Amino acid sequence: MYVDLHIHTDSSDGTWGKGELMENLLDNNINIFSITDHDTIENSKLIISELEGCNLKYVIGVELSCTHMNKEYHITHIHLILIIILCLSC
């Protein structure tokens, strides 16, 4: 079992759409994943319907852009409680 909790799609600065993402997850045996696009959850909402019948666990995430003292920072947020629950059920 593999986990990838920092994936960007074509909704931000990644290149994969949801179909390509699903294909790559399955090809690489990634069972738990999180889409962490910059400042959007558009593909996060769309991917949920693709998971029916798959042996994949999805953790909602987002990478938020912010500035402090004229510097840009990216803060990645994932729902950690879900990760604990999902890992215990594997």
Secondary structure, DSSP 8 states (H G I E B T S, - for coil): -EEEEEE--TTTT----HHHHHHHHHHTTEEEEEE--BT--HHHHHHGGGGTTSS-EE--EEEEEEEETTEEEEEEEE-HHHHHHHHHH-
